[in-house]
Amino acid sequence: MQVLPVGQPFLPPQPAGTGANQEAGGASFAGVLDNALKKLNDTQIKADQLTSELLTGEIQDIHQVTIAMTEAKLAMQLAVEVRNKIIEAYQEVSRMQV
């Protein structure tokens, strides 16, 4: 894990050549959104997989399953709230007079 100096913003690492609209040293909005959606999907898949394993008897630890399901639920709630804020901001911009 890399320790950053105080005041330097944290930007997630981006693969090389992810877009022509990137600023120098910055991440594109589309890239950040894509990474967030991939992580959300991964948490949902992990929760589904652990639930299936619990139901088939492959794992016995219900705490592990409960934690994964709660993480997936919270991640989905966060994604919905972010989507709502983005839609709200878009509607506000579209109401502006030019």
MMTF fields as JSON, N, C-alpha, C and O atoms, coordinates in Angstrom:
{
  "mmtfVersion": "1.0.0",
  "mmtfProducer": "UNKNOWN",
  "numBonds": 391,
  "numAtoms": 392,
  "numGroups": 98,
  "numChains": 1,
  "numModels": 1,
  "chainsPerModel": [1],
  "groupsPerChain": [98],
  "chainIdList": ["A"],
  "bondAtomList": [4, 2, 8, 6, 12, 10, 16, 14, 20, 18, 24, 22, 28, 26, 32, 30, 36, 34, 40, 38, 44, 42, 48, 46, 52, 50, 56, 54, 60, 58, 64, 62, 68, 66, 72, 70, 76, 74, 80, 78, 84, 82, 88, 86, 92, 90, 96, 94, 100, 98, 104, 102, 108, 106, 112, 110, 116, 114, 120, 118, 124, 122, 128, 126, 132, 130, 136, 134, 140, 138, 144, 142, 148, 146, 152, 150, 156, 154, 160, 158, 164, 162, 168, 166, 172, 170, 176, 174, 180, 178, 184, 182, 188, 186, 192, 190, 196, 194, 200, 198, 204, 202, 208, 206, 212, 210, 216, 214, 220, 218, 224, 222, 228, 226, 232, 230, 236, 234, 240, 238, 244, 242, 248, 246, 252, 250, 256, 254, 260, 258, 264, 262, 268, 266, 272, 270, 276, 274, 280, 278, 284, 282, 288, 286, 292, 290, 296, 294, 300, 298, 304, 302, 308, 306, 312, 310, 316, 314, 320, 318, 324, 322, 328, 326, 332, 330, 336, 334, 340, 338, 344, 342, 348, 346, 352, 350, 356, 354, 360, 358, 364, 362, 368, 366, 372, 370, 376, 374, 380, 378, 384, 382, 388, 386],
  "bondOrderList": [1, 1, 1, 1, 1, 1, 1, 1, 1, 1, 1, 1, 1, 1, 1, 1, 1, 1, 1, 1, 1, 1, 1, 1, 1, 1, 1, 1, 1, 1, 1, 1, 1, 1, 1, 1, 1, 1, 1, 1, 1, 1, 1, 1, 1, 1, 1, 1, 1, 1, 1, 1, 1, 1, 1, 1, 1, 1, 1, 1, 1, 1, 1, 1, 1, 1, 1, 1, 1, 1, 1, 1, 1, 1, 1, 1, 1, 1, 1, 1, 1, 1, 1, 1, 1, 1, 1, 1, 1, 1, 1, 1, 1, 1, 1, 1, 1],
  "groupList": [{"groupName": "MET", "atomNameList": ["N", "CA", "C", "O"], "elementList": ["N", "C", "C", "O"], "formalChargeList": [0, 0, 0, 0], "bondAtomList": [1, 0, 2, 1, 3, 2], "bondOrderList": [1, 1, 2], "singleLetterCode": "M", "chemCompType": "L-PEPTIDE LINKING"}, {"groupName": "GLN", "atomNameList": ["N", "CA", "C", "O"], "elementList": ["N", "C", "C", "O"], "formalChargeList": [0, 0, 0, 0], "bondAtomList": [1, 0, 2, 1, 3, 2], "bondOrderList": [1, 1, 2], "singleLetterCode": "Q", "chemCompType": "L-PEPTIDE LINKING"}, {"groupName": "VAL", "atomNameList": ["N", "CA", "C", "O"], "elementList": ["N", "C", "C", "O"], "formalChargeList": [0, 0, 0, 0], "bondAtomList": [1, 0, 2, 1, 3, 2], "bondOrderList": [1, 1, 2], "singleLetterCode": "V", "chemCompType": "L-PEPTIDE LINKING"}, {"groupName": "LEU", "atomNameList": ["N", "CA", "C", "O"], "elementList": ["N", "C", "C", "O"], "formalChargeList": [0, 0, 0, 0], "bondAtomList": [1, 0, 2, 1, 3, 2], "bondOrderList": [1, 1, 2], "singleLetterCode": "L", "chemCompType": "L-PEPTIDE LINKING"}, {"groupName": "PRO", "atomNameList": ["N", "CA", "C", "O"], "elementList": ["N", "C", "C", "O"], "formalChargeList": [0, 0, 0, 0], "bondAtomList": [1, 0, 2, 1, 3, 2], "bondOrderList": [1, 1, 2], "singleLetterCode": "P", "chemCompType": "L-PEPTIDE LINKING"}, {"groupName": "GLY", "atomNameList": ["N", "CA", "C", "O"], "elementList": ["N", "C", "C", "O"], "formalChargeList": [0, 0, 0, 0], "bondAtomList": [1, 0, 2, 1, 3, 2], "bondOrderList": [1, 1, 2], "singleLetterCode": "G", "chemCompType": "PEPTIDE LINKING"}, {"groupName": "PHE", "atomNameList": ["N", "CA", "C", "O"], "elementList": ["N", "C", "C", "O"], "formalChargeList": [0, 0, 0, 0], "bondAtomList": [1, 0, 2, 1, 3, 2], "bondOrderList": [1, 1, 2], "singleLetterCode": "F", "chemCompType": "L-PEPTIDE LINKING"}, {"groupName": "ALA", "atomNameList": ["N", "CA", "C", "O"], "elementList": ["N", "C", "C", "O"], "formalChargeList": [0, 0, 0, 0], "bondAtomList": [1, 0, 2, 1, 3, 2], "bondOrderList": [1, 1, 2], "singleLetterCode": "A", "chemCompType": "L-PEPTIDE LINKING"}, {"groupName": "THR", "atomNameList": ["N", "CA", "C", "O"], "elementList": ["N", "C", "C", "O"], "formalChargeList": [0, 0, 0, 0], "bondAtomList": [1, 0, 2, 1, 3, 2], "bondOrderList": [1, 1, 2], "singleLetterCode": "T", "chemCompType": "L-PEPTIDE LINKING"}, {"groupName": "ASN", "atomNameList": ["N", "CA", "C", "O"], "elementList": ["N", "C", "C", "O"], "formalChargeList": [0, 0, 0, 0], "bondAtomList": [1, 0, 2, 1, 3, 2], "bondOrderList": [1, 1, 2], "singleLetterCode": "N", "chemCompType": "L-PEPTIDE LINKING"}, {"groupName": "GLU", "atomNameList": ["N", "CA", "C", "O"], "elementList": ["N", "C", "C", "O"], "formalChargeList": [0, 0, 0, 0], "bondAtomList": [1, 0, 2, 1, 3, 2], "bondOrderList": [1, 1, 2], "singleLetterCode": "E", "chemCompType": "L-PEPTIDE LINKING"}, {"groupName": "SER", "atomNameList": ["N", "CA", "C", "O"], "elementList": ["N", "C", "C", "O"], "formalChargeList": [0, 0, 0, 0], "bondAtomList": [1, 0, 2, 1, 3, 2], "bondOrderList": [1, 1, 2], "singleLetterCode": "S", "chemCompType": "L-PEPTIDE LINKING"}, {"groupName": "ASP", "atomNameList": ["N", "CA", "C", "O"], "elementList": ["N", "C", "C", "O"], "formalChargeList": [0, 0, 0, 0], "bondAtomList": [1, 0, 2, 1, 3, 2], "bondOrderList": [1, 1, 2], "singleLetterCode": "D", "chemCompType": "L-PEPTIDE LINKING"}, {"groupName": "LYS", "atomNameList": ["N", "CA", "C", "O"], "elementList": ["N", "C", "C", "O"], "formalChargeList": [0, 0, 0, 0], "bondAtomList": [1, 0, 2, 1, 3, 2], "bondOrderList": [1, 1, 2], "singleLetterCode": "K", "chemCompType": "L-PEPTIDE LINKING"}, {"groupName": "ILE", "atomNameList": ["N", "CA", "C", "O"], "elementList": ["N", "C", "C", "O"], "formalChargeList": [0, 0, 0, 0], "bondAtomList": [1, 0, 2, 1, 3, 2], "bondOrderList": [1, 1, 2], "singleLetterCode": "I", "chemCompType": "L-PEPTIDE LINKING"}, {"groupName": "HIS", "atomNameList": ["N", "CA", "C", "O"], "elementList": ["N", "C", "C", "O"], "formalChargeList": [0, 0, 0, 0], "bondAtomList": [1, 0, 2, 1, 3, 2], "bondOrderList": [1, 1, 2], "singleLetterCode": "H", "chemCompType": "L-PEPTIDE LINKING"}, {"groupName": "ARG", "atomNameList": ["N", "CA", "C", "O"], "elementList": ["N", "C", "C", "O"], "formalChargeList": [0, 0, 0, 0], "bondAtomList": [1, 0, 2, 1, 3, 2], "bondOrderList": [1, 1, 2], "singleLetterCode": "R", "chemCompType": "L-PEPTIDE LINKING"}, {"groupName": "TYR", "atomNameList": ["N", "CA", "C", "O"], "elementList": ["N", "C", "C", "O"], "formalChargeList": [0, 0, 0, 0], "bondAtomList": [1, 0, 2, 1, 3, 2], "bondOrderList": [1, 1, 2], "singleLetterCode": "Y", "chemCompType": "L-PEPTIDE LINKING"}],
  "groupTypeList": [0, 1, 2, 3, 4, 2, 5, 1, 4, 6, 3, 4, 4, 1, 4, 7, 5, 8, 5, 7, 9, 1, 10, 7, 5, 5, 7, 11, 6, 7, 5, 2, 3, 12, 9, 7, 3, 13, 13, 3, 9, 12, 8, 1, 14, 13, 7, 12, 1, 3, 8, 11, 10, 3, 3, 8, 5, 10, 14, 1, 12, 14, 15, 1, 2, 8, 14, 7, 0, 8, 10, 7, 13, 3, 7, 0, 1, 3, 7, 2, 10, 2, 16, 9, 13, 14, 14, 10, 7, 17, 1, 10, 2, 11, 16, 0, 1, 2],
  "groupIdList": [1, 2, 3, 4, 5, 6, 7, 8, 9, 10, 11, 12, 13, 14, 15, 16, 17, 18, 19, 20, 21, 22, 23, 24, 25, 26, 27, 28, 29, 30, 31, 32, 33, 34, 35, 36, 37, 38, 39, 40, 41, 42, 43, 44, 45, 46, 47, 48, 49, 50, 51, 52, 53, 54, 55, 56, 57, 58, 59, 60, 61, 62, 63, 64, 65, 66, 67, 68, 69, 70, 71, 72, 73, 74, 75, 76, 77, 78, 79, 80, 81, 82, 83, 84, 85, 86, 87, 88, 89, 90, 91, 92, 93, 94, 95, 96, 97, 98],
  "secStructList": [7, 7, 7, 7, 7, 6, 6, 7, 7, 7, 7, 7, 7, 7, 7, 6, 6, 7, 7, 6, 6, 7, 7, 6, 6, 7, 7, 7, 2, 2, 2, 2, 2, 2, 2, 2, 2, 2, 2, 2, 2, 2, 2, 2, 2, 2, 2, 2, 2, 2, 2, 2, 2, 2, 2, 2, 6, 1, 7, 7, 7, 2, 2, 2, 2, 2, 2, 2, 2, 2, 2, 2, 2, 2, 2, 2, 2, 2, 2, 2, 2, 2, 2, 2, 2, 2, 2, 2, 2, 2, 2, 2, 2, 2, 2, 1, 7, 7],
  "xCoordList": [0.833, 0.0, 0.876, 1.814, 0.579, 1.367, 0.849, -0.358, 1.765, 1.396, 1.613, 2.707, 0.568, 0.629, 0.885, 0.433, 1.603, 1.804, 0.47, -0.487, 0.427, -0.782, -1.105, -0.224, -2.368, -2.806, -2.843, -3.439, -2.223, -2.25, -3.495, -3.708, -4.324, -5.553, -5.276, -4.31, -6.128, -6.015, -6.79, -7.977, -6.135, -6.788, -6.487, -5.327, -7.506, -7.254, -6.405, -6.502, -5.566, -4.72, -5.565, -6.568, -5.15, -5.856, -4.949, -3.741, -5.509, -4.712, -4.233, -4.883, -3.118, -2.557, -3.471, -4.005, -3.648, -4.43, -5.918, -6.583, -6.474, -7.901, -8.761, -9.984, -8.183, -9.02, -8.222, -7.212, -8.685, -7.983, -8.366, -7.669, -9.453, -9.932, -9.362, -9.828, -8.368, -7.797, -6.89, -6.153, -6.972, -6.052, -4.735, -4.689, -3.679, -2.388, -2.452, -2.689, -2.241, -2.238, -3.617, -3.712, -4.694, -6.045, -6.75, -6.333, -7.828, -8.615, -9.879, -10.452, -10.307, -11.519, -12.739, -12.685, -13.821, -15.055, -15.571, -16.03, -15.497, -15.974, -15.166, -15.727, -13.868, -13.019, -13.336, -13.407, -13.522, -13.86, -15.223, -15.397, -16.188, -17.518, -17.48, -18.148, -16.71, -16.574, -15.974, -16.455, -14.924, -14.302, -15.281, -15.335, -16.052, -17.015, -18.095, -18.498, -18.558, -19.584, -19.04, -19.753, -17.79, -17.173, -17.043, -17.293, -16.651, -16.541, -17.91, -18.041, -18.924, -20.284, -20.731, -21.292, -20.482, -20.843, -20.102, -20.683, -18.825, -18.04, -18.594, -18.646, -19.012, -19.563, -20.894, -21.187, -21.7, -22.977, -22.736, -23.412, -21.783, -21.464, -20.928, -21.297, -20.045, -19.479, -20.582, -20.591, -21.513, -22.611, -23.488, -23.884, -23.796, -24.599, -23.889, -24.502, -22.586, -21.807, -21.756, -21.924, -21.525, -21.469, -22.832, -22.914, -23.893, -25.239, -25.504, -26.049, -25.118, -25.293, -24.482, -24.958, -23.259, -22.411, -22.988, -22.882, -23.595, -24.221, -25.428, -25.629, -26.226, -27.414, -27.09, -27.842, -25.982, -25.595, -24.777, -24.468, -24.42, -23.678, -22.179, -21.466, -21.68, -20.226, -19.51, -18.378, -20.159, -19.587, -20.588, -21.796, -20.075, -20.917, -20.995, -21.856, -20.114, -20.025, -21.057, -20.85, -22.16, -23.226, -22.8, -23.328, -21.854, -21.385, -20.715, -20.919, -19.931, -19.25, -20.262, -20.071, -21.328, -22.368, -23.124, -23.407, -23.448, -24.178, -23.374, -23.927, -22.088, -21.228, -21.171, -21.269, -21.015, -20.959, -22.271, -22.271, -23.392, -24.691, -24.904, -25.472, -24.46, -24.592, -23.716, -24.135, -22.5, -21.617, -22.257, -22.223, -22.835, -23.475, -24.67, -24.882, -25.446, -26.614, -26.191, -26.775, -25.181, -24.712, -24.088, -24.27, -23.359, -22.763, -23.85, -23.721, -24.907, -26.013, -26.738, -27.091, -26.962, -27.604, -26.763, -27.3, -25.451, -24.566, -24.632, -24.686, -24.629, -24.693, -26.005, -26.013, -27.105, -28.403, -28.407, -28.916, -27.848, -27.807, -26.915, -27.246, -25.785, -24.908, -25.628, -25.558, -26.322, -27.105, -28.156, -28.339, -28.847, -29.867, -29.261, -29.85, -28.098, -27.436, -26.991, -27.082, -26.515, -26.096, -27.299, -27.216, -28.409, -29.625, -30.124, -30.538, -30.089, -30.517, -29.644, -30.156, -28.332, -27.423, -27.673, -27.65, -27.911, -28.2, -29.479, -29.532, -30.502, -31.763, -31.569, -32.163, -30.756, -30.496, -29.769, -30.087, -28.793, -28.065, -28.99, -28.906, -29.865, -30.746, -31.793, -32.338, -32.076, -33.015, -32.374, -33.076, -31.041, -30.354, -30.655, -30.748, -30.806, -31.019, -29.668, -28.75, -29.58, -28.309, -28.254, -27.259],
  "yCoordList": [-1.173, 0.0, 1.233, 1.335, 2.159, 3.367, 4.437, 4.666, 5.111, 6.203, 7.505, 7.766, 8.323, 9.588, 10.735, 10.685, 11.775, 12.944, 13.632, 13.505, 14.358, 15.079, 16.121, 16.84, 16.189, 17.167, 16.645, 17.277, 15.505, 14.931, 14.061, 13.167, 14.301, 13.528, 12.084, 11.801, 11.19, 9.79, 9.557, 9.875, 9.008, 8.631, 7.17, 6.764, 6.37, 4.954, 4.764, 5.552, 3.724, 3.494, 3.177, 2.469, 3.706, 3.503, 2.747, 2.985, 1.844, 1.18, 2.186, 3.204, 1.898, 2.807, 2.891, 1.881, 4.099, 4.289, 4.1, 3.556, 4.541, 4.341, 5.406, 5.268, 6.448, 7.448, 8.661, 8.989, 9.333, 10.515, 11.748, 12.76, 11.698, 12.859, 12.958, 13.782, 12.148, 12.202, 13.413, 13.782, 14.018, 15.1, 14.466, 13.278, 15.248, 14.714, 14.323, 15.17, 13.044, 12.566, 12.329, 11.934, 12.55, 12.39, 11.199, 10.664, 10.796, 9.679, 10.213, 11.203, 9.567, 10.012, 9.587, 8.608, 10.315, 10.0, 8.637, 7.851, 8.361, 7.072, 5.921, 4.875, 6.1, 5.056, 4.791, 3.642, 5.86, 5.72, 5.052, 4.174, 5.466, 4.876, 3.4, 2.575, 3.072, 1.681, 0.816, -0.289, 1.31, 0.559, 0.35, -0.734, 1.383, 1.271, 0.242, -0.535, 0.24, -0.729, -2.16, -3.102, -2.316, -3.642, -4.152, -5.327, -3.263, -3.66, -4.007, -4.965, -3.237, -3.519, -4.894, -5.683, -5.169, -6.468, -7.6, -8.651, -7.389, -8.419, -8.722, -9.884, -7.682, -7.918, -8.664, -9.514, -8.346, -9.046, -10.524, -11.408, -10.776, -12.16, -12.946, -14.103, -12.31, -12.981, -13.347, -14.456, -12.417, -12.703, -13.837, -14.713, -13.829, -14.91, -16.254, -17.276, -16.234, -17.476, -18.04, -19.244, -17.177, -17.65, -18.145, -19.108, -17.49, -17.946, -19.336, -20.204, -19.54, -20.858, -21.92, -23.037, -21.576, -22.531, -22.86, -23.997, -21.877, -22.142, -23.06, -23.982, -22.8, -23.616, -25.051, -25.972, -25.238, -26.598, -27.3, -28.484, -26.598, -27.208, -27.202, -27.828, -26.503, -26.464, -25.667, -25.991, -24.624, -23.85, -23.847, -23.942, -23.739, -23.786, -22.438, -22.246, -21.519, -20.238, -19.256, -18.64, -19.109, -18.198, -16.736, -15.86, -16.474, -15.102, -14.567, -13.415, -15.397, -15.019, -14.651, -13.677, -15.421, -15.172, -13.892, -13.086, -13.707, -12.512, -11.249, -10.243, -11.295, -10.141, -9.833, -8.671, -10.85, -10.636, -10.063, -9.181, -10.57, -10.064, -8.618, -7.823, -8.275, -6.902, -5.961, -4.851, -6.395, -5.578, -5.327, -4.207, -6.365, -6.222, -5.286, -4.472, -5.392, -4.527, -3.064, -2.183, -2.809, -1.441, -0.861, 0.317, -1.692, -1.232, -0.869, 0.123, -1.655, -1.355, -0.08, 0.738, 0.094, 1.321, 2.545, 3.582, 2.429, 3.539, 3.848, 5.014, 2.817, 3.013, 3.679, 4.544, 3.293, 3.908, 5.374, 6.219, 5.687, 7.08, 7.936, 9.085, 7.378, 8.115, 8.356, 9.451, 7.335, 7.493, 8.582, 9.407, 8.591, 9.615, 11.01, 11.945, 11.156, 12.47, 12.899, 14.078, 11.963, 12.291, 12.724, 13.696, 12.021, 12.395, 13.749, 14.575, 13.98, 15.266, 16.408, 17.474, 16.187, 17.21, 17.454, 18.599, 16.389, 16.541, 17.343, 18.222, 17.047, 17.779, 19.246, 20.126, 19.51, 20.895, 21.653, 22.807, 20.994, 21.636, 21.843, 22.875, 20.895, 21.03, 22.13, 22.648, 22.487, 23.567, 24.951, 25.963, 24.996, 26.294, 26.982, 26.347, 28.291, 29.068, 29.487, 29.864, 29.407, 29.74, 31.196, 31.665],
  "zCoordList": [0.0, 0.0, 0.0, 0.791, -0.873, -1.017, -0.082, -0.008, 0.648, 1.539, 0.789, 0.288, 0.713, -0.005, 0.957, 2.101, 0.519, 1.368, 1.658, 0.895, 2.767, 3.15, 2.086, 1.615, 1.719, 0.728, -0.686, -1.558, -0.939, -2.281, -2.421, -1.603, -3.442, -3.572, -3.982, -4.691, -3.529, -3.897, -5.178, -5.254, -6.178, -7.421, -7.666, -7.615, -7.93, -8.175, -9.416, -10.357, -9.436, -10.613, -11.841, -11.753, -12.979, -14.243, -15.205, -15.226, -15.996, -17.02, -18.066, -18.303, -18.674, -19.682, -20.891, -21.347, -21.409, -22.624, -22.432, -23.314, -21.282, -21.048, -21.69, -21.702, -22.216, -22.871, -23.266, -22.643, -24.315, -24.789, -23.992, -24.066, -23.232, -22.502, -21.102, -20.316, -20.762, -19.43, -19.292, -20.206, -18.107, -17.791, -17.364, -17.047, -17.355, -16.943, -15.471, -14.61, -15.185, -13.815, -13.23, -12.068, -13.978, -13.453, -14.064, -15.091, -13.411, -13.91, -14.574, -14.119, -15.636, -16.316, -15.503, -14.759, -15.646, -14.94, -15.369, -14.539, -16.642, -17.152, -16.567, -16.242, -16.432, -15.864, -14.396, -13.961, -13.647, -12.231, -12.08, -11.234, -12.899, -12.856, -13.243, -12.62, -14.256, -14.694, -13.594, -13.342, -12.936, -11.84, -10.688, -10.107, -10.357, -9.261, -9.585, -8.719, -10.821, -11.211, -11.226, -10.88, -11.623, -11.594, -10.163, -9.895, -9.239, -7.833, -7.263, -6.501, -7.626, -7.179, -7.679, -6.92, -8.937, -9.505, -8.804, -8.535, -8.509, -7.824, -6.434, -6.03, -5.693, -4.364, -4.451, -3.611, -5.465, -5.644, -5.989, -5.463, -6.865, -7.262, -6.075, -5.872, -5.28, -4.105, -3.113, -2.577, -2.866, -1.936, -2.451, -1.681, -3.754, -4.339, -4.241, -3.933, -4.509, -4.465, -3.048, -2.854, -2.051, -0.677, -0.201, 0.562, -0.648, -0.293, -0.867, -0.184, -2.113, -2.737, -2.014, -1.81, -1.625, -0.909, 0.463, 0.924, 1.117, 2.407, 2.245, 3.035, 1.216, 0.996, 0.597, 0.914, -0.093, -0.491, 0.582, 0.441, 1.647, 2.747, 2.576, 3.361, 1.56, 1.33, 2.41, 2.77, 2.933, 4.036, 5.181, 4.967, 6.386, 7.578, 8.299, 9.157, 7.96, 8.666, 8.133, 7.088, 8.843, 8.41, 8.566, 7.882, 9.456, 9.651, 8.388, 8.005, 7.761, 6.524, 5.446, 4.718, 5.343, 4.35, 4.683, 3.797, 5.951, 6.38, 6.112, 5.668, 6.376, 6.127, 4.638, 4.243, 3.813, 2.359, 1.836, 0.978, 2.36, 1.92, 2.359, 1.61, 3.55, 4.037, 3.231, 2.902, 2.908, 2.071, 0.706, 0.195, 0.126, -1.189, -1.108, -2.007, -0.047, 0.133, 0.273, -0.358, 1.096, 1.292, 0.021, -0.288, -0.702, -1.959, -2.968, -3.685, -3.026, -3.94, -3.524, -4.374, -2.224, -1.745, -2.079, -2.465, -1.933, -2.278, -3.762, -4.152, -4.589, -6.04, -6.439, -7.315, -5.816, -6.127, -5.715, -6.452, -4.554, -4.106, -5.003, -5.294, -5.441, -6.363, -7.678, -8.236, -8.176, -9.406, -9.241, -10.136, -8.107, -7.858, -7.853, -8.396, -7.248, -7.215, -8.609, -8.952, -9.406, -10.767, -11.593, -12.344, -11.463, -12.2, -11.733, -12.546, -10.44, -9.898, -10.422, -10.767, -10.481, -11.0, -12.486, -12.938, -13.247, -14.674, -14.878, -15.739, -14.096, -14.222, -13.855, -14.479, -12.863, -12.467, -13.579, -13.866, -14.199, -15.306, -16.494, -17.16, -16.777, -17.926, -17.718, -18.693, -16.479, -16.2, -16.286, -16.301, -16.344, -16.416, -17.728, -18.778, -17.65, -18.857, -19.422, -18.693, -20.737, -21.388, -21.723, -22.277]
}
